[in-house]
Structure formats: C-alpha cells, structure tokens
Amino acid sequence: MRIGVLAYKGAEAVQDDWSYVRNWLEASIPGHRFVLLDFDQAGLTRAVHERTIDFVITGSGHYVALEHSDGASRIATIESPWALSPRQSIGSAIVVRDDAHLHTLTDLAGKHVLAVGPDAFGGYQIAARELLEAGVDPEHNLASLQFTAFPIQKIVYAVRAGRADAGIIPTCLLEQMIRSGEIGAGELRVLAPIATKGFQCQTSSRLYPDWPIAALPHTPAELSKQVAIALLRMPRTAEGYSWAVPADYQVVDELSRELKIGPYAYFRQWTFEGLLRLYWGWLLLILALLVVWAVHTVRVEYLVSQRTRALRDAQEEQRRMAEEAGLRQTMLDHAARLAILGEMASAIAHELNQPLAAIRNFARGIARRITAGRLEQGPLLEGTSEIVTQSERAASIIRNIRAFAQKRVSEQKSVDLIAVLGEAIALFAGTHPEAHVIWRSTAIQGSAKVMADPLQIQQVMLNLLKNALDAQQTAGHAQEPIEVQLRAEACAYLITVRDSGCGLKPEQFARLFEPFYTTKPEGLGLGLSLSKGIIESLGGTLSAVANADNAGLAVWFSLPREESQGEI
C-alpha cells in the first residue's frame, strides 16, 4: 500500500519522520506492505489525480482541496505534543530578526517577505488571512512576496542572513530548529505573537486542525477501516506523537473560501467558467428564460408587424371603399334628383308657363295702350310692375330647379328644419298645383335646428311628397290633402308625410326600401332606398306604417336635434 506524504522539510525527512507509521501499520495489518512516497504539493496532487497512491498524509489546507477535487476522506488526525489538541495545532509564525524594527503585522507593508508557496497552508495561507484582516494585502501591499518552495528551513536561514525582512513558516518550526541547534536562540523572533494558553509555541495566527491521513475513493473500504483502527491504537512515539479521531476541518474550508483559494479559487476569476461552476443552476434557468423571452419577443414583433400590415391594408381598403361608396352615393343622389325632376318636368313647364304668359299678356297690353295713345301713368306702371313680379317668379323657379339638380359633395351644417321643409313643400306645391299639401309645424316653438345637408333633406321630402301624390292619383283621390307634420321628440324631430292613397300590401312592406323595387310602372325603385340611406347617414331613421283606417300610408323619418347630436 502506497502512502503519499507532503515533504515540507525535504525528501529525507519523510522517512525519518514517518517511518514509525509505516512500521506500525505493517505490524498491525499482516499481509500488507506499506511504502512511504515523498512529494511536493503539486506532485502529491498529481499522484492523487492519477491514483498512483492509496493513502495521503498532507497539510490541512491541501487535504481540504483534495476532498473537494478528488473525494479524499480523512480517517485520522495526528496529535502533536506541541499542540493544544488535534483541532488546534497548525498556525503560521511570521519570523523576523530580533533587531528588526517590526512589531505589528501592519509594519510588513512595503517589506520583502518570504513564504513556501501559494498552496502552503501553514507556510503561507494562514498568515495571508491574518495579514488581510490587519489591512495588509500580501499580493499588493508588500514590496516583494517571494516563494522559496521546500524545504521550509531555508526561509529561516534567509531571514537570519538579512536577505528578507520576514518569513512565513508553520508554527513550532522555529522552536524545533532552536532545540535541534540549527539556529541560535535570540537570533529570530515571532512577529505579533498571539498568546494562546497551554500552547508551547509562539504563533502569529489562530490555530487550525493538524495534518490528517486520508483514504482515496479507490482505496478498499475494509483496508481504510483497518488502517484507521491501527492508527487510533498506535501508542505515542518517543517524541510524543500519536493519532486521534478525525478533526473537523470546516474552519479550514472557511479560510479557503475567504482567501478564494483551493476549491474556491474560481472566486478570483469571474470568468464564465467560474460563474457557471458556482451558479450553473441559476444561469441555466436565466438562459432558458432569456431564450423563451427572445423567442416570445421575436414572435410578438412578427405578429405585430403582420397584424399592423394587415390592419393598414384593411384601413386603406376601407378608406378606398368608403371613397367609392361616397362617390356612388353622390352619383345616385344626383340621379335620384334628376329622376324627380324628370317626373316633375311637365308640372315645371306648366308652372313656368304661367309667369311667362302673364309677362306676355302685360307686355302686349302696354304695347296696345302706347299704340292707342293712352299713356296714363298708372296702368303702365301697374303693367311693368306685374312684368317684373312674374319674371322674378320664373327666375326663382329656374334657380331652385338648377340648385336641386346640381351635382355636388354633401356638406352638413346647422340648418333650421322648419325652413328647409317649408322650401321643399313650396317647391313641390309650385310644380304640382293639383296637390293639396297641409303643412303643420305649429307645435314647434322657434326654430328646429339639426346638423344636415339641406338639399338632401329637401330631396327626401320631395320624394315622399311625390310618392304620396302618385299613390293618391292611383287611388283616384288626387284632391285629398297630403298632411306633413313636424313634431318634437325627446332628442329628435319627427317628420311624418301621411296620404290617402292606395296603400301597400303586406308583402310590399317587406321590400319597400329595397333598391330597384317599385310599385309604380314608370318608377326606378331608387327613391325610398336612397332616402333611407340619407336619413341614416344623418343619424336618423326612416320607416312607413299603414294609416289607422287602412286608407293610405304614413311615411316618417327622424333627425337628431343639434344640441343632442353627440348623444345619439
């Protein structure tokens, strides 16, 4: 069985210091031969990695590193005659020349200091922790930090010779070298010693557990058990060394964590590898969340862009269709007005014929008076006045017809519904002398303001009046009155056109407002359809019901009041 030993005092010292362990194990465990192999710390670590040894005896700090990296398991801790207990044994002593003007750890700032190596537990790491707590960073605040490697005794000789201001060595090494005569008493002293009751050596640090012997994962468990039992039964040596149950090395682990060394060396290097090793679970979760978020963001942006494009296209198509519908509506309105004018053409000609005939008669009468020499001023002035009146009447009729027939874009504005309806009724009555229209708006006080296109309202009104007259003529009731009534409701005005015509059959009511549906042989079937569209575009409604006595029809439409336009 191969036992790897950390040779901190050199290879020769391993056989001298640890042969008693080998001899006792061979005597206690028959059938097994034990071999002591010496290593520096790097070599011992490599031997553990390569499984070329079965047991390891090393410093406390090195053991904790092997426990983390290779699963080494301590089976016993050495008990030194120099220590208070196996749990309080190892520390660091910072030695200086006795005549040096150095008294505290802070005095080492800017000095030349020697140590075994960055991985040496008692030879550097313990002292480094104390220096950091004193405010001296050994890696930055010293003039020089020099590592000498093993054997550790040469640090003592270098400080004595003045080649360094101070040296870091394990506790009790100075006392052991003075006892062996390697150096003289009074040549060196321990810097800033900590008084520890019962401890035989001077120390510059707190104390940590002593060296352990550890089994490796590939070592047979039964053999590890036999070795542990044998060591615990081993009697003290002549120097006072023996073995005790394994100590708790948690304090050593805490030191490694604070210094960011050994198993916690990755704390010093905040690389991706270090972060991954420390927080791999959280990093994996964050990475997954980032991936999900990125996929979600890309998907949302893609969907938004698609829907925005579709919405923009739909809005553009809706705008185009609205423009086309508006243009068609304007053309249909114009066509409906022309149709109404066409239907009223003979009545218009008759109406114009009256003022023109009057003008002709008055003009001939005046001419005859002048020829006969009867130039009385009164009759001549009366005749010319009648000519002016009749010409203005004819001009007014032509002007109203031209305005009604003109093609233009609808424009809503505040209008007086009473005045607009009155003009439409007057125009209808003027072009249809045979019609008897009764216009009632006396229930309205003042004006009846609505937001509308007055020409469109007149178009609807003329269409309803013409339909009423045609229905009465068909029924043979042309002389019966057509009643037009304006009534105020809560938020709207209600206009009703009631006739005494032929009425409608029930099946005709269902199709009354369909485009191109008509009950008149010469009709286009557009009047009521367009009228309904006009009224609904103004926020109102248009409908029809049979009269109570089933004689004729009542067609009504509503328009919202101007003051309540925003509520409708």
C-alpha positions in Angstrom: 0.0 0.0 0.0 1.4 3.3 -1.1 1.2 6.3 1.3 2.0 9.7 -0.3 3.5 12.2 2.2 3.9 16.0 1.7 7.7 16.5 2.1 7.6 20.0 3.6 11.1 19.5 5.2 12.5 17.7 2.2 12.5 14.1 0.9 15.0 12.7 3.5 12.9 14.0 6.4 9.9 11.9 5.2 11.5 8.6 6.0 12.8 9.9 9.3 9.6 11.5 10.5 7.0 9.0 9.2 8.7 5.6 9.3 7.1 4.8 12.7 3.7 5.0 10.9 4.7 2.6 8.2 6.3 0.1 10.7 3.2 0.1 12.9 0.8 -0.4 10.1 2.8 -3.4 8.7 2.8 -4.9 12.2 -0.8 -4.3 12.8 -2.2 -5.4 9.4 -0.5 -8.7 8.4 -0.3 -9.4 4.7 0.1 -5.8 3.6 3.3 -3.9 2.9 3.2 -0.1 3.2 5.5 2.2 1.3 6.2 5.9 2.1 6.5 8.1 -1.0 7.6 11.8 -0.7 6.1 14.6 -2.9 6.0 18.3 -3.1 2.4 19.6 -3.1 1.9 19.7 -6.9 3.4 16.2 -7.2 1.2 14.9 -4.4 -1.9 16.4 -6.1 -1.0 14.8 -9.4 -0.4 11.4 -7.7 -3.9 11.6 -6.2 -5.4 12.5 -9.6 -3.6 9.6 -11.3 -4.5 7.1 -8.5 -0.8 6.1 -8.0 -1.2 6.2 -4.2 -3.7 4.7 -1.8 -3.4 7.0 1.2 -2.2 10.6 1.7 -0.7 12.4 4.6 -0.7 16.2 4.0 -1.3 19.6 5.4 -4.8 20.6 6.4 -5.3 23.1 3.6 -4.1 20.7 1.0 -6.4 18.0 2.4 -9.5 20.2 2.1 -8.6 20.9 -1.6 -8.2 17.1 -2.3 -11.5 16.5 -0.5 -13.3 18.8 -2.9 -11.5 17.8 -6.1 -10.9 14.1 -5.6 -13.1 12.9 -2.8 -10.3 12.2 -0.3 -11.8 11.2 3.1 -9.9 11.7 6.4 -9.7 8.7 8.7 -7.5 10.1 11.5 -5.7 13.3 12.6 -2.2 13.5 14.0 -1.9 14.5 17.6 1.3 16.6 18.2 3.0 17.1 21.6 3.4 20.8 20.6 -0.4 21.3 20.1 -3.2 22.0 22.4 -5.3 19.4 20.6 -5.6 17.9 17.2 -8.2 20.6 16.5 -5.8 23.4 17.5 -2.4 22.6 16.2 -1.4 24.3 13.0 -0.8 28.0 12.5 1.7 30.4 10.9 4.6 32.1 12.5 6.0 35.2 10.8 9.7 35.4 11.9 11.9 38.5 11.8 15.4 39.2 13.0 15.4 40.1 16.7 16.9 43.5 16.0 14.3 44.4 13.2 12.1 47.4 13.8 8.9 45.4 13.1 6.4 44.8 15.8 2.9 44.5 14.2 1.5 42.9 11.1 0.9 46.3 9.5 4.6 47.0 9.8 5.1 44.5 7.0 3.6 46.8 4.4 6.3 47.7 1.9 8.7 44.9 3.1 10.3 41.9 1.5 8.6 38.7 2.7 9.4 35.0 2.1 6.9 32.1 2.0 6.9 28.5 0.9 4.3 28.8 -1.8 0.8 30.0 -2.5 -0.5 26.5 -1.8 1.3 26.0 1.6 -1.2 26.0 4.4 1.0 26.8 7.4 3.7 28.3 5.2 1.6 31.0 3.7 -2.2 30.7 3.6 -2.9 31.0 7.4 -0.6 34.1 7.6 -2.2 35.6 4.5 -5.6 35.5 6.1 -4.2 37.3 9.2 -2.5 39.9 7.1 -5.7 40.6 5.1 -7.7 41.1 8.3 -4.9 43.5 9.5 -5.3 45.5 6.3 -2.2 44.3 4.5 -2.8 42.6 1.2 0.2 40.3 0.7 -0.3 40.3 -3.0 -0.4 44.1 -3.4 0.9 45.9 -0.2 4.3 44.1 0.2 7.4 45.3 -1.5 8.1 41.8 -2.5 6.5 38.4 -1.8 8.9 35.6 -2.8 8.1 31.9 -2.7 11.0 29.6 -2.0 9.4 26.1 -2.1 10.5 23.2 0.1 12.5 22.6 2.3 11.0 25.2 4.5 14.1 25.7 6.7 15.8 27.8 4.1 13.3 30.6 4.8 14.6 30.8 8.4 18.2 30.9 7.2 17.4 33.7 4.7 15.8 35.9 7.3 18.6 35.3 9.7 21.1 36.3 7.0 19.1 39.5 6.3 18.1 38.5 2.7 14.5 39.2 3.6 12.6 41.3 6.1 10.3 38.5 7.3 9.4 34.9 6.6 6.3 32.8 6.9 6.7 29.3 8.4 4.5 26.8 10.2 4.2 27.3 14.0 6.6 25.4 16.2 9.2 25.0 13.4 11.3 27.8 14.9 11.2 26.2 18.3 12.1 22.8 16.8 15.1 24.3 14.9 16.3 26.1 18.1 16.0 22.8 20.1 17.9 20.9 17.4 20.7 23.6 17.3 20.1 24.6 13.7 19.8 28.2 14.8 20.7 30.0 17.9 18.2 31.3 20.5 17.6 35.0 20.3 18.6 35.4 16.6 14.9 35.4 15.4 11.6 36.2 17.0 7.9 35.7 16.1 6.2 38.9 14.9 3.0 39.9 16.7 2.6 36.7 18.7 -0.9 35.7 19.8 -1.0 34.5 23.4 -2.6 31.0 23.4 -2.9 29.4 26.9 -1.3 26.0 27.0 0.3 26.2 23.5 4.1 25.6 23.7 5.0 27.6 20.5 4.6 31.2 19.5 2.1 31.9 16.7 1.2 34.9 14.6 -2.2 33.4 13.8 -5.2 31.5 15.1 -4.8 27.7 15.2 -6.3 25.1 12.8 -6.6 21.3 12.8 -3.4 19.2 12.4 -2.4 17.1 9.5 -4.8 14.2 8.6 -4.2 10.9 6.9 -6.9 10.3 4.2 -8.1 7.4 2.2 -8.8 7.9 -1.5 -12.0 6.8 -3.3 -10.3 3.8 -5.0 -8.8 2.6 -1.7 -10.7 -0.5 -0.4 -13.1 0.4 2.4 -12.1 -2.5 4.6 -8.4 -1.6 4.3 -9.2 2.0 5.2 -11.1 0.8 8.3 -8.2 -1.4 9.4 -5.7 1.5 8.9 -7.9 3.8 10.9 -8.2 1.3 13.8 -4.5 0.6 13.8 -3.6 4.3 13.9 -6.0 5.0 16.8 -4.4 2.1 18.7 -0.9 3.2 18.0 1.0 4.3 21.2 2.7 7.7 21.4 6.2 7.9 19.9 9.2 8.9 21.9 8.7 12.5 20.7 5.0 12.4 21.8 3.2 11.9 18.5 0.0 9.8 18.2 -3.2 9.7 16.2 -6.7 10.8 17.1 -10.2 10.6 15.6 -10.6 12.9 12.5 -10.9 16.6 13.4 -13.5 18.9 11.9 -11.9 20.8 9.0 -14.7 23.3 8.5 -12.6 26.1 9.7 -10.0 25.3 7.0 -12.8 25.3 4.4 -13.8 28.8 5.6 -10.2 30.0 5.3 -10.1 28.7 1.7 -13.4 30.5 0.9 -12.2 33.8 2.4 -8.9 33.7 0.5 -10.6 32.4 -2.7 -8.0 29.5 -2.9 -8.2 25.8 -3.3 -11.7 24.7 -4.1 -12.8 28.3 -4.2 -10.1 29.6 -6.5 -12.7 30.3 -9.2 -14.0 33.2 -7.0 -10.9 35.1 -8.0 -11.6 34.8 -11.7 -15.1 35.9 -12.5 -14.9 34.1 -15.8 -17.8 32.4 -17.5 -16.4 29.1 -16.4 -16.2 30.2 -12.7 -19.7 31.7 -12.8 -21.0 28.6 -14.5 -19.5 26.4 -11.8 -20.9 28.4 -9.0 -24.3 29.4 -10.3 -24.8 26.8 -13.1 -28.4 26.1 -12.0 -29.4 29.8 -11.9 -27.5 30.5 -15.1 -29.3 27.7 -16.8 -32.7 29.0 -15.6 -31.8 32.5 -16.7 -30.6 31.3 -20.1 -33.8 29.3 -20.5 -35.9 32.4 -19.6 -33.8 34.6 -22.0 -34.4 32.1 -24.8 -38.1 32.0 -24.0 -38.2 35.8 -23.8 -36.3 36.2 -27.0 -38.5 33.7 -28.9 -41.6 35.4 -27.4 -40.3 38.8 -28.4 -39.5 37.8 -31.9 -42.8 36.1 -32.3 -44.7 39.1 -30.8 -42.9 41.5 -33.1 -43.5 39.3 -36.1 -47.2 39.0 -35.3 -47.5 42.7 -34.5 -45.8 43.6 -37.8 -48.1 41.2 -39.7 -51.2 42.5 -38.0 -50.1 46.1 -38.4 -49.6 45.5 -42.1 -52.9 43.7 -42.3 -54.6 46.5 -40.4 -53.0 49.1 -42.6 -54.1 47.3 -45.7 -57.6 46.9 -44.3 -57.8 50.6 -43.4 -56.6 51.5 -46.8 -59.1 49.2 -48.4 -61.8 50.5 -46.1 -60.9 54.1 -47.0 -60.9 53.3 -50.7 -64.2 51.6 -50.4 -65.7 54.5 -48.4 -64.5 56.9 -51.0 -66.0 54.8 -53.8 -69.2 54.3 -51.8 -69.4 58.1 -51.2 -68.8 58.8 -54.9 -71.5 56.2 -55.8 -73.9 57.7 -53.2 -73.3 61.2 -54.6 -74.0 59.9 -58.1 -77.1 58.0 -57.0 -78.4 61.1 -55.1 -77.8 63.2 -58.2 -79.6 60.6 -60.4 -82.5 60.4 -58.0 -82.9 64.2 -58.1 -82.8 64.2 -61.8 -85.4 61.4 -61.8 -87.6 63.5 -59.5 -87.1 66.5 -61.8 -87.9 64.3 -64.8 -91.1 63.2 -63.2 -92.0 66.8 -62.4 -90.9 68.1 -65.8 -94.4 68.7 -67.2 -95.5 70.4 -63.9 -92.4 72.6 -64.0 -93.2 73.5 -67.6 -96.7 74.4 -66.7 -95.5 76.4 -63.7 -93.1 78.4 -65.8 -95.7 78.9 -68.5 -97.9 80.9 -66.1 -95.5 83.7 -65.3 -94.3 83.8 -68.9 -97.9 84.0 -70.2 -98.6 86.8 -67.7 -95.5 88.7 -68.8 -96.6 88.3 -72.5 -100.1 89.5 -71.8 -99.0 92.5 -69.7 -96.4 93.4 -72.4 -99.0 93.3 -75.2 -101.4 95.3 -73.1 -98.8 98.0 -72.6 -98.0 98.0 -76.3 -101.7 98.4 -77.3 -102.1 101.4 -74.9 -99.0 103.0 -76.4 -100.3 102.4 -79.9 -103.7 103.8 -79.0 -102.1 106.8 -77.4 -103.4 106.0 -74.0 -100.3 106.8 -71.9 -101.8 107.1 -68.5 -99.0 106.6 -66.0 -100.9 104.4 -63.5 -101.9 101.5 -65.9 -98.4 101.5 -67.5 -96.6 101.3 -64.1 -99.0 98.6 -62.9 -98.3 96.5 -66.1 -94.5 96.9 -65.8 -94.6 96.0 -62.1 -96.5 92.8 -62.9 -94.0 92.0 -65.6 -91.1 92.4 -63.0 -93.0 90.3 -60.5 -93.8 87.5 -62.9 -90.2 87.4 -64.3 -88.8 87.2 -60.7 -91.2 84.3 -60.1 -89.9 82.5 -63.2 -86.3 83.2 -62.3 -86.9 81.8 -58.8 -88.4 78.6 -60.2 -85.5 78.1 -62.6 -82.9 78.9 -59.8 -84.5 76.4 -57.4 -84.6 73.7 -60.0 -80.9 74.3 -61.0 -79.8 74.2 -57.4 -81.7 71.0 -56.8 -80.3 69.3 -59.9 -76.7 70.5 -59.3 -74.2 67.7 -58.6 -72.1 68.4 -55.6 -70.5 66.8 -52.5 -72.8 66.6 -49.4 -71.9 69.1 -46.7 -73.6 69.0 -43.3 -74.2 72.2 -41.4 -76.6 73.7 -38.8 -80.0 74.3 -40.5 -83.5 75.2 -39.5 -85.6 72.1 -40.3 -88.8 74.2 -40.4 -87.3 76.5 -43.1 -85.8 73.6 -45.2 -89.1 71.6 -45.1 -91.1 74.7 -46.0 -88.9 75.4 -49.1 -89.3 71.8 -50.2 -93.1 71.9 -49.7 -93.3 75.2 -51.6 -91.2 73.8 -54.5 -93.5 70.8 -54.7 -96.6 72.8 -54.4 -95.4 75.2 -57.1 -94.6 72.4 -59.5 -97.8 70.4 -58.7 -100.7 72.9 -58.4 -103.1 70.0 -58.2 -101.6 68.8 -54.9 -103.2 69.8 -51.7 -100.4 69.9 -49.0 -101.2 70.7 -45.4 -98.0 71.7 -43.5 -98.2 71.6 -39.7 -95.3 72.8 -37.5 -97.1 75.0 -35.1 -96.2 72.7 -32.1 -92.6 73.8 -32.5 -91.6 77.0 -30.7 -88.9 79.0 -32.5 -86.6 77.0 -34.8 -85.8 73.3 -35.1 -82.0 73.1 -35.5 -80.4 70.0 -36.9 -77.0 69.1 -38.4 -77.7 68.1 -42.0 -77.3 68.9 -45.7 -80.4 70.9 -46.5 -80.5 69.8 -50.1 -80.6 66.1 -49.0 -83.5 66.8 -46.6 -85.4 68.5 -49.5 -84.6 65.6 -51.8 -86.1 63.1 -49.2 -89.1 65.4 -48.6 -89.8 65.8 -52.4 -89.5 62.1 -52.9 -92.0 61.3 -50.1 -94.4 64.0 -51.4 -94.2 62.8 -55.0 -94.9 59.2 -53.8 -97.9 60.4 -51.8 -99.3 62.3 -54.7 -98.8 59.3 -57.1 -100.5 57.0 -54.6 -103.5 59.3 -54.3 -103.8 59.7 -58.1 -103.7 55.9 -58.4 -106.4 55.6 -55.9 -108.4 58.4 -57.5 -108.0 60.7 -54.5 -105.8 63.3 -56.1 -107.7 66.2 -54.4 -107.4 64.7 -50.9 -104.9 66.6 -48.7 -101.4 65.3 -48.1 -100.5 66.0 -44.5 -97.0 66.9 -43.4 -96.4 67.2 -39.7 -93.2 68.2 -37.7 -93.2 67.0 -34.1 -90.5 67.4 -31.4 -89.4 64.2 -29.5 -87.0 63.9 -26.5 -83.8 64.1 -28.6 -85.0 64.3 -32.2 -87.5 65.8 -34.6 -90.1 63.5 -36.2 -91.4 64.4 -39.7 -94.5 62.5 -41.0 -96.0 62.5 -44.5 -99.5 61.0 -44.5 -101.5 60.4 -47.7 -104.9 58.9 -48.6 -103.6 56.8 -51.4 -103.8 53.2 -52.3 -101.5 52.0 -49.5 -99.4 48.8 -49.7 -100.0 45.1 -49.4 -98.2 43.3 -46.5 -95.7 41.6 -48.8 -94.9 45.0 -50.3 -94.0 46.4 -46.9 -91.2 43.9 -46.6 -89.4 45.1 -49.7 -90.4 48.8 -49.5 -86.8 50.1 -49.1 -85.0 47.6 -51.3 -83.1 49.2 -54.2 -84.8 48.9 -57.6 -88.0 47.7 -56.1 -91.0 49.9 -57.1 -94.8 49.7 -57.3 -95.0 52.3 -60.0 -94.9 51.2 -63.6 -92.5 54.0 -64.6 -90.6 54.2 -61.3 -86.8 53.4 -60.9 -87.1 51.9 -57.4 -84.3 54.2 -56.0 -86.2 57.0 -54.3 -87.0 55.3 -51.0 -83.7 53.3 -50.8 -81.7 56.5 -51.3 -83.9 58.4 -48.9 -83.4 55.8 -46.2 -79.6 55.9 -46.7 -79.6 59.7 -46.5 -81.6 59.8 -43.2 -79.5 57.1 -41.6 -76.2 58.8 -42.6 -77.6 61.9 -40.6 -78.2 59.7 -37.5 -81.9 59.3 -38.0 -84.3 56.6 -39.2 -87.0 56.3 -41.9 -89.9 53.9 -41.8 -93.6 53.5 -43.0 -96.8 52.3 -41.5 -100.3 52.0 -42.8 -102.9 54.5 -41.6 -105.3 53.6 -38.8 -108.2 53.4 -41.3 -106.2 51.4 -43.8 -106.6 54.3 -46.3 -103.2 55.4 -47.4 -99.8 55.3 -45.9 -97.8 57.3 -43.3 -94.1 57.6 -44.0 -92.0 59.2 -41.3 -88.3 60.0 -40.6 -86.5 61.3 -37.6 -83.4 63.6 -37.3 -81.4 64.2 -34.0 -81.5 67.6 -32.5 -78.4 69.7 -32.9 -77.9 70.1 -29.1 -78.1 66.3 -28.6 -76.1 65.2 -31.7 -73.2 63.9 -29.6 -75.6 61.7 -27.6 -77.3 60.0 -30.4 
